[in-house]
Amino acid sequence: MKKISIVNHTHWDREWYFSAEDSIFLSDKLFTDAIVELENHPGTSFTLDGQISILDDYIKIRPEMLGRVKKLVDNGQLIIGPWYTQPDALHIKGESLLRNGMIGIFDSKKYGQYLHVGYLPDTFGFNSQIPVILNELGLHSFIFWRGINPQKIGGYYFNWKSLGKGNQVTAVNMPQGYGTGMLLSDNHAYVDKRLDTAIEFIQKFEKGNDILIPSGNDQLDIIKDFQRKIKNINKIGKYDYEISDYQTFVDKVSQRDDLPEYIGEFIDPVLARVHRSSSSSRMNIKLKSRRLENLLIKKAEPMLVIGRSVGLDISQQLLIRSWKKLLESQAHDSMAGSVTDPVEQDIMHRLTEGIQIAEDIVNMVENLIAKKINLTKDEILLFNPDGHRFHGYKTVELLTKSNDPKIDNCVTEIISQEYVVPRDNVLMQDETGDHYIKESGYYISKALVKVELPALGYKVFKVISHDSSEKMQQSENAISNNILSINFMDGKVDLTYQNQILKDVLLIEDVANDGDTYDFSPLRNGQKFMLPFDHCETDVHHDFSKMILTGGQELPKSQVENTYQGQMEKVTYRLTMFLLPNDNRIRMQFDFDNTVLNHRVRVGLRTGIHAKTNIASVPFGFIERDNEIVPHDNWAETPVNIYPFDSSVSLSNENVTVTAISKDISEYQQSDDILWLTILTSTNELGKPNLVYRPGRASGDTTKQGHVMIQTPDGELLGSISEQFSVLFTKKMDHLNIQQAVNGDDLSIPSYQEQELNLFHNRLDNKIQFPTIEKSEIRELELFNLPKDYLISSIYPSYTDQSAIIVRLENVGENKIVLNKDDFGKNVEVVNALEDKENLDFTIAPMSVISLKINY
């Protein structure tokens, strides 16, 4: 007989069409009711949505409930964790997902035990490497809803393996969602029409005797008198029902020896919407989130490691505070952009706060080390936050009175420059009193420097000031290095690589968007515009060259809204291309001044490669996707070949591979030999019904009974938007080389001058005045230098041991990597992301990671 496990839970969106503060307010009543109900019924349990942040929020307003909560957690009645928030799992870095689990588990432990299941009930699809992330968090099971195609698997309960097959979890799908058994009632109408129907639906594919029925829904209260209701349902139903929890259920399923196996991602909208094109909705949120994400992983964390190595006392809780701002903003609704305008404003402000904290960490380390080593005003301190020694080009900012500063013994070229004019009547205060002086003018220069830097450390350089009147060389609409050449003629860009000429390689497309904040959807009979470039400027220097293309185009104010019929607005745009010597990539920046509504803007890269598949990066690996989409009319959404990518996407043949790299853009579509990268999608509604790509009801419940349509004018993204990407040319598809190129794509590094020209250039400089700090003569520091073929995913201070750091390495290839233990020093051990010691050798499985704890 079928055994039906019914789990009482609530799904708790921290923010959606309501704010985080609204959610906290609701929790005061609902969570308190749940605590009372559990205390009165010791035989029942309640799962608090798999995210600990909502309980933290509740305890802040109900501190007197802490002891009662801990007791219920200890009894196994109140089930909490393991995540900090319910994260998006397609548009954020693997490191962010790991931090979500790490911080979630560490915070959950404050209350007691936590759910050892990767429970993500409402996330809009899943990348193929979730098993890697879960195993690294000490989790070996997964419960989810969206993105599954049961025909590919042969069941709803199965073993999900990572791309490299080295990681595995027992996966349990909820094919009808986390609300399958909501509003549990012990009467025939409920059992016959809802409960039995759901079980029969699951049995069509699932052959096991154990079936899961989650009973709960969005912001839904605990089911009262649960034991009595289940007892009565057993009297009238035709199955054997029992009160259960997610851990108990997956433990039973994992014992089966007939579970199917699956390798791949979950982005198919067969049974539920995955909002595939949400990758480009509310790009302002995504851009700011990615900025904070990269700032934390690539700069703030390793800079804190460097700072601690020289004795600086900076709390790691500041780092965690910044991470929490990001993780709250990467919750599935928040990151997808399917929120109201007031919530979007909350998210943007929260991300701004996170960026400020991360920048303050970097600023503090720079400032205090400069003071520690007595950096003089004619010196600059350059940092390398990477664990590899560096020799090549980086960009730094210089504040000088001269217009052509140089870094001694380094090739230095000024890329861009701003002159700050002199000021009169400036107050100067010293021991003799107040004085009013004239402050000299100065230059803020962005400089390209060819430099050698130690690994994970710093080095002091001399700044040489002199003035120059040298004019930049102008070329006739062409730039080149020894590998690539770019020509602009008759409004089109041609490119030469390996003596092969690609014609018209850059395209700008604008189409109407009839969708909403969940999804892009084409307008029926909408008009497409190709935006031309009409002007070209080139600058050729000794060590770099750039081409700036500009254009403008009259577009309909809105093709979607009849209110604007016949009205036109001009949009302007600029594409800057940047070449370095001996570099096989073109660095690009696209700036778009948006003045029109309800549309999508994309940059097209013509590759000349007519491939049937494309290869995109995912967390800790690469996935090959078939570009052909088979239409399915009965799916929850229209399947389209619009995909997310982690940091790169490639087209490849036997002669050449062309790769688009971006830390900003996260959505692409292949059309024959063109890779389309989405710059923005704008809309002014939260949810709309009857879209071309999403027929039927509106997402977001706006067409539910008693609900209203919600306008989102901020979603139109009026104003300027800027995004950076690169195009890389290689002879073959090599995962390691591409990921190394991704890691080296950002030319900026932390740098610091002890200067008085602008004490607000770094926000804290004017307040870090007389710190107590032990002086040092160390003017060049290297903590360790790893072999070049070791891909570093992250370096950060240990969460459990102040004398240790964590180095996480990734293997994005298809063969295992054996590390040399001696490369890390004597005091190194293999741990997981929770810093639990692992009984593993120094080997990284294909498309996986290894975490190393190093004591110094």
N, C-alpha and C positions, 0 to 999 in steps of 0.2 A: 504494500500500500504506500502511496505517496506521502511523504512526510513534509508538511508545510511549516517553514520557520517564519514567524511573523515578528518583525523588529519595529519597535516603537521609536520614532526619531522625529527631529525637526530639521528642516533645511533652512538655514539662517543667512540670507543675504545681508552682508554688512551695510551695503548701499545698493540702490537700484533706481527706481523711480522715487524712492524715499532716501533720505540722507543717513549717514552713519549715526548721527545724533538721534534721528527718529528711531533707528534700530535699537540703540541703547535704551531709549525710553521704553520701547515695547518690551525689551528684555526684563525690565523691572517687574512687570506683572507676570509674564509668561514663564520666566525662569524661576521666579519665586513659587508660582503655582506648581511647577514641576518638582521642585525640591520638597514641597509639602506632600505632594502625591506620592513620591517615592518613599518618603519617611513613613507614610501611612500604609504602604503596600510593599513590604520588603521583598516580595517575590517578583517584582517587576524591575525593568531597567529602561533607560532612556538615553539615546545617543544624541550628543549635542553637536551634530553636523560635522564632526571631524576637524574642527578648527578651534584653537584655544583662544584666539584673540577675543572672541565674543564673550567667553567666560571672564577673561581679564577685564574687559569693559564693564561687565556686570558687577564684579567684585569691587571695582572702584566706586560704584554708587551704592553697593550693599556690602561694605566691609564686614558687617556683623554676621554675614552668611558664610564666611570663609570656613569656619570649623565644621559647619553642617555639610558644606560642599565636599570637604576633604573626607569626611566620614562616608558619604555616599559614593565617592570615587573609590575609596578603600574597599567598600562592600561590593564593588562591581556593578552598582546600580546606575550611577551617573557615569557615562562613558564619554571620555574627552580625548582631544588630539586626533591624529598626530601632527596635523598641519598648523601653521600659524594663521593663515587664511586659506580659503578655498581657491587655489591659484588657477589662472589660465595655464594651459599646458602646450600651447602651440607657438606663442609669440614672445616668450621670455626665455632667457638663457638657462641651460642646465644648472649652472651655479646658483641662479636665483631659486630654482625649484629645490635644490639642496638646502639653501639657507632657509627656505620656508619650512622644510621638514626639520632641520636642525633647531632653529629657534622655536618652532612649535613643540618639539619634543622636550627640549630643555625647559621651556616654560610650563609644559604639562606636568613635568616631574615635580614642580612646586606644589601641586595638588595631590600627587600620588601616581598611580599607574595610568597608562595611556593606551589607546587603541593601537594595536600592532598591525593595522591594516591600512594600506594606502587608499583611503576612502575619499573619492571625488565624485559626488553624486550629480553635479550639474555643470561641470566644465565642458566647454564647447569643442570637444575633440581632444585627441591625445597624440603626442609625438611617439615615434616608434621606440624611443629609448627610455621610456618610463620604467621598465624593469631594471635598468642600470641605476637609475636614481633611487628607486625604492630599495634595492639591495644595499646600496651604499648607506642608506638610512637604517639598515637593519630590519627592513620590512620585506616580507616574502609573499604577500597577498595583496589583492587589488580589487576594489568594488567600484563600478562606474555605470554610467548610463549611455551617453551619446557616442555616436561614431561607428557603431558596430554594424557589420554586414554578416549575419549569422550563416549565410550560405557559404561564405569563405571559410568558416571555421567548423561548422557542423554541430554547433551547440552554443549555449550561453555561458557555460562554465568550462574553463579550459586552462591550459598552461601557456602563458604568454612569454615568449623569449625575445631577448634583445636582438638587434641586427647582427651582432657578432656571435650570438648563441651562447655567450658566456654568462648571461644573467637570466633569471627566470622568476616569475611570480605565478601563483594560483590566481586566476582572474575570474571574477563573478560579474556578469552583466545583469543589469536590471532593465530588460527590454522595454518595459512600459514606464520606466522612470521611477524615481524615489517616492512618487505619490501613488503607486499602484494600489495600495490598500489603505489609502487615506480615509478619514472619517469612519473608522471601524465601528460597525454596528452588529449587534447579535440578533438579526432578524433575517427572514428568508429573502426579502427583496435585496438586501445587501449581499448576502452570501451567493444567491443565485445569479444576480446580474453583474456584480463587480468582482467578487472574490473568485468564484468558480470560473468565470470567463477569463480572468487573468491567468489562472493556473493552466487552463486549457491552451491559452495562447503560448505560454512558455513551453508546454509539452510538445508543441509542434516540432521544435528543434532540440530541446533538451531531453535526453534520455535517462538521466539519473533519477533516483528516487527522492532526492532532497531538492526542494524548491524554496526559493527565498521570496517573501512578500514584504517589502518595506511599507510601513504604515506611518505616514507623516506627509508634510508638505511645507510650502514656504511659510515661514514665521507661524507655524501651526503649533498650538499648545499640546502638551502631553495628553494622551488618551486616558481618560479617567476610568478607574475600575477595570483595568485591562485584564486581570486574571479572570474575573467573572465573565467578561464578554467572550474570551477565548473558550472558556468552559462551555458556554451556551452555544457557540459556533460549532463546537465539536459534536453537539447533540443534533444539530440540524444540517451540517455540511456532509459531503461525501468523502472528505479527506481527513487525515490526521493532522490537526493543527497544534502547534506548540509555541509558547513564548520563547524567543531566542534573542541573540545579538549577533552582530556581524562577525566577531571573532569566532564564536562557536560555530557559526555556519561555514565559514571558509575552512576551519579546521576539519570539519566533516568532509567537505568537498575535496580537500587536498589529499585525503586518504584513498580516493578513487584511482585505479590504475588504468582507466579507460578514457581519461580526459584527452580531448584533441589538443594539438599544438598549433600555435599561431606565431608568426613573425611579421611585424609590420605596424603601421599606424592605424589609428581609428579616426577617420575623417569622412566616412561615408554617411550621407543623410538618409539612410534606409528607413529607420524607425523613429528617428528624432532629428531635429534641426541641429546642424553644427555651425551654421552661420559662417560658411567658408570664406566669404569675402569681408568678414568683419576685420580682416587683417589691415584694412585701410580706413576703417571708420574712425572718426575723431583722431586724426593723425597727430594732433597736438599732444594728446595724452601719450601716444606711443613714442613719439620723438623724445618727450621729456623723460619718460620712463627709461628708455634706452640710454639716454644721457646719464641718468643717475646710476643705472646698472653698470655701465662701463666705467664710470668714475669710481664706483666702489670697488669693483673687481680689479681694474687695471691700475688704479692710482692709490686710493685711500687705504685699502688693506695692506698692500706691500709697503707703502710709505710709513704706516704705523709700525710694521715690522722693522724697518730701517731705524725709525725713531727709538723704538724700545731697545734696539741693539746698542745704542750709544747712551742709554740710561735715561731717556725721556719718559716721564710718567704721564701718560695720556690714557684715560679710561677707555677700555674696549666697549663699555656700555654706550659711549657716544657713537661708535661704529654700528652697534646693534640698533641704536635708536634710528639712525639713518636707514638701515636695512628695513626696519619695521615700517617706516614711511613708504618705502618702495613696495614692500610685500602687501601692505594694505591697498595700494594702488594697482597691484597685479592680480587682485581677485578677479574671477572670471567675468563678471559683468563690467567691472571697472576697466579692465584692460581691453575688453572687446569694444568698449565705448558705448554700450547699450544702457545709457543712463540719461537722466534729465540734465538740463543745463546747470541748475544749482549744484548737483552732485559733481558734474564735470569741473565746476569751479573749485569745489572742495578738493578734488583729486589733484588738480593743477597746483593748488596752494600747498598741498601735502608734499608733492614732488619737489616743489621749490624749497620747502623746508629741508627735505632730505638732501638736496643738492648743496644747500648752505652748510649743513653739518659735515658732509663729505669734503667740501672745499675747505672748511675750517680745519679739518684734520690735516689735510695736505699743507695748508698755510702754516699751521702751528709747528709741524715737523720741520718745514723749510726754515721758518724764522728762528726756532730755537737751535737748530744745528748751525745756522749761520752765526748766531751769537756765541755758540759754544766754541766754534773754531776761529772766532774773531775775523769773520769775513770783512774785507775792506770795501770801500765804496767804488773801487775800480776793479772789482772781481765779480764773478757770477758763479753761483753754485748750481751745477747740473746734476740731476738725479736720474738714475735708471731703475725703475720699479720692476724690471724684468729680471728673471734668474739667469739670463744669458748675457755675456759680454756683447757690447754693441760697437759696430764700426760702420758708419754710414751717415745718412742725412736725418736730421731732426729739426723741428722748428721750436724756437724760443722767443719770448718777448723781452725786449731790451728798452729800458728807460734811460735816455741820455740827452745831453745838451747838444750833441753833434748829430748830424743827419746820416752818417754812414759808419756806425759803430762796427767794430770787428772783435771777434773772440780770438785771442792770441793763438797762433799755430793751428788755426782751423779755418777752412774756407768758409766765408760768411757772405751771404747775399741777402739784401733786404727785399722781402716779398711784398710787404705793404707797410704804410707808415701814416701816422697821425701826428700833426703838430699841435701842441697845446700852447696857446698864446700867453705872453707874460701878463701878470696881474699886478695892479697897483694897490697900495694900502692893505697889504697883507700883514696880519698880526703875528709877531714873533715874540715868544715869551722866554726869558732866561732868568738867571739869578738876580739880575739888575733891574728887572721889571718888564713892562710891555713896550714893544717897539713896533713901528709900522715901516715896512720895507716894500721894495718892488721885487716880486718873485720872477725869476727868469723863465722864459719859455723853454720847452723841452719836446723831445720826440718820443713817441711810443711806437716802436718798430717791431714788426713780426719778421724774424730773421730765419733764413735757412742756414744750418750749420752742418758742416761735415766733421764729425767728431767721433772720438773713441771714448767709450765709457765702461767702467767696471760693472760687473753684474750685481744686481740687487744692492745698490749702494750709491755713492756720489763722488764727484770730483770737482775741484775748484779750478776755474779758468780766469785769466786776465781779460778785462774788457779794454780795448784800445779805442779811443775816441778820435775821430777826425772827420772833417767835412769833405763832401764830394759833390761835384757838379756833373758827374758822368751821366750821360743819357743812356737810357735803355735802347738796345737795338730793336728796330722794327723789321719785321719780315712781311712778305706779301701774302698774307692770309694762309701761312703755313708754319708749323712747328714740327720739330723732330728730335729724336735722339738716335743712338746707333742701332736701335731695335725697331722703333715705330716712327711713322711719319703721319701727320694729319694735315689735310688740305681742305680749305673752304672755298667753294666756287659755285656761283649761281644759286646760292641759298642752301647748298647741300654739303655734307661733310663726307669726304673720302678718306680711307685709312689704308696704309700699307704695312704689312707684316710678313716677313719672310718672302719678300718679292711678290706677294699676293695682294692685289688691290681689292678692297671692299668698298663698293659704291653706296652712297646714301646711308651711312651707318647709324645716324642719329635721327630719331623721329620723336615728335611731340604730338600726342593725341589728346583730344578733349571730346568726351561724349556726355550726354545727359544721364543723370542718375535718378531713376524713379524709386530708389530704395529708401531705406531708413537707417537709423544708427546701428542696426544689427547687420544689414546686408546692402551691398550694392546690387542694383537690378536695372537692366537696360530699360529705357523708355520705348514703348511700342511706337514704331515709326519715328524714333528720334534721329536727329541729324548728327553725324560725326564731323569733327573739324580737325584737320592736320595743321598744326601751328608752325609757321615758317620762321627761320632766322633771317634777318635782313641786314645785319651789321656784324662785322668781325674786327676785333683788335687782337694784336699779338705782341707779346713782350718776350724777347730772347736775352737771357743773361748767360753768364759763364757756366753756371751749374744748374739752371732750370729754365724752362720756357713754359709760357702759358698762352692759351687762346681763350678769348672771351667772346661768345656769341650772344647777341641780344635780338629780341624780336617783340612784336606787339600784334595783337589781333582783336578785331571786333567780334564779340560773341553775344548770343542772346542772353539777356539778363537771367532768364530761366526758360528752359524748354518745357518744364514740368508744370509750372504754375501759370494759369491763364491770366492772372492779375498783371503779369509782366509781358504779355503777348506784344510782340513788335518792338520792345525795348532792347537796346543794345548797350553793351559796356565793353570798354577796351581792357584787355589783360596784357600785362608786360611780363617778360621772363628773361632770364639770363643763364647761360650755361658756361661755366669756367672749366677748362681742361688744363691739367698740370702734368708736365713731364720732367722726370729726373734722369740723369745719365745712367746708362746701363740698366734701366728699369723696364721690365716688360709689362708695365701696367700704366693706364691713364687714370689719374685721380680726377674726379669730377665733382663739381658742386652745382646744383640746380636751384635757382631762386625763382619763385613764382609769386607775383602780386595778384592775389585772387580778388576779383571784384564781382564775380557772377555766382549764381546759386545753382544747387542741385546738379552737380556735374562731377566727373572723374577726370583727373589729369594723369597721364602716364608718359614715361620716357621709354622709347623703344630702342633696343640695341640690335642692329642687324649683324648677324655673326657669319653668314654664309654657310652655316652648318645645318643641313636638313636632316635632323635626327628625330627618331620616333620617341625617344625618351630624353629626360633631363635628369641631372643629378644635383640634388640640393643638400646642403648641410643641415643636420639636426643636432641636438645636443650630443656631443661625444661621438659623432659619426656622420655618415652620408647615406642618403637613400636615393634610389633610382626610381623615378616615376614615369609611368606610361602617359604620353601626352594625349592619347586618344580616350575620349570619354564616351561611354555607352549611355544613351538616354534611358531614363527610367521614369515613366509617368506616375507611378504609384509610390514614389519615394517622398519623404517629408519635405525635401527641397529638390530643385533641379540640380543634378550633379554637373559641375563645371570644372574645367581644368585651371582654376585659380587656386594657387597653393601658397602656404607660408614657407619661408626659409629662415634658417637661424642666422647665417651670416654670408652665405654664398650660394649661387646656383650656376650650373655649368651646362653648356652644350659641347659635345665632343664627337670627333670622328677619328679616322686613322692618321690624320695629318696634323690636327690642331685641336686645342681645347680653349674655349672662350668662357671666362668666368666673370660674373658680376658679383662684387663684394660690397656689402654695406652694413654699417652699424646703425643706420637710420631706417632704411626701407625694409619691410618684412613680407612683402607680397609680390608674387610674380605670376606671369602667364606666358606660356610658349605658344607662338603662332608661327608655324613652319620654322624658319630660321631666325625669327625675331624673339628676343626676350623682352617682355614688357614689364617694367618696374613701376608700381603704382606710387605716385607722389602724394595724392590726396583724393579723398572721396567726400563730397559735401552733401548735406541733407538738412532738413528742418523738421523732421518728425522722428519720435522715438520708435513707433511701430506702425506699419501700414499693411493693410490686407491686399491680397490678390496681386502679388508682384509676379513678373515673368519668371524670375529665378526662385520665387517662394510663393506658390499659389496658396489660396485658402486664408486662414485667419491671420491676423497681425501677430507678430511676436511681441512679447512684452505685455500681454494681457490687455492691450488697449481696447480691444473689441469684445472683451468679456462683459457679461451683463453687469450694468452699474458702473463700468469703467469709462474713462474718457480718452479721447485722442490727446496726445501730449506733443506740443510744439517744442522744437529744440533749435532756435535760431543760431545759437552758438556753434551748432554742428555744421554751419555753412563755412566756417573757417575763413571768413573774410579777412583780408590783410596779407602780409607776407609770410611765406613759408620757405624754409631752406633745408635741403637734404644733400648729403654727401654719399658718393659711391665710387667705386673703381671698376675698371674693366681690365682683366688680367689675361694675357695671351701666353699659353704654354704649348709645348709639343704634344704632351699626353695628359691624360687624366690621372693625376697623382694626388691622393688624399692628403698626404703629409705636406707636400709642397703648397697645396692650396691653403691648408689651415695655417701654415707658417706665414703665407702671404696675408691671410686674414689678421693674424696676430701682429704683423708689422705694418698694417695699413695706416694706422694713426701715427702721424709724424710728431705730434706734440709730446713733450715730456715736462715734468715739474722742474721749474728753474726759479732761482731767487737771487735778487740783488738787495744789498743793504743800502737803500737809497732814500733820500728825503724829498725827491721831486714830487712824489704822489704817494702819500701814506694811506690812501684809500684804494690803490691799485689792487692790493690784497686787503680784504675787509678788516682783518684783525690787526694789521701791522701798527695802526695808530694806537692800539690798546696794549700790545705786548711791549711794554716800555722798559722795565727794569726787572726781568725775571731772575730768580736765583737759580744759577745753573753752573755746573762744574765745567771748567774750561778744558779744551782738548787740542792737541796738535795734529789730530788725524784729518788731513785735508784731502785724502782719497780713501774710500772705504769700499770693500767688496765682501759681502757676507758669504756667498758661494757662487760658483759658476758651473752651470749644468751643461752637458753636451748639447749641441745644437739640435739634434734629432729628438730630444726630449720635449714633448709639447706640454707646456705649463698651462693648466686650466686656471689655477688660482694659487696665491700665496697669502696667508693671513695669520694673525696671532691665534694660538690655540685658545679654544673656548674653555678648557678645563685646567690648563697648566700655564701659568704666566711666564715660565722659563722656556716655553717651547713654541714652535711655529708649525703650521700645517702647509705642506706642499702637495697639491693635487695635480697629478699628471694624467693626460688622456692619450688614448690610442685610437685614432680615427681610421686606421687601416684595417685590412682584412686578415692580418697575421699577428700573432702574439708578439709582444715586445718583452725581452728579458733585460731588466735594469742591472746596472752594476752598483751594488750597495755602497761601495767605496766612494762613489760620486757624491754621497750625501754626508760623509763624516761617520764617526763611530757611533754616535747616539741617535740612531734612526730606527724606527719600527713601523710596520704596516698597521694602519688603523682603518676604521671606516669614518664616515662623516661625523658620527657621534663621538669619535675618538676612542671607541672601544677597540682593544687590541685584536687583530685578526691573525689567525694561524695560517698566513699565506706567505708564499715566497715573493720575491721582487719581480713579479711578472704581471704585465697588463694584458688581459684578454683582448681580442679584437673588438673594436668599437666599444671600449669600456674605460674605466678610470681606476686609479689607485691613489689612496691618500697616505701620505707619509708624515709621521710626527717626528720632528727633529728638535733635539735639545742642544742648546749652546751654552 
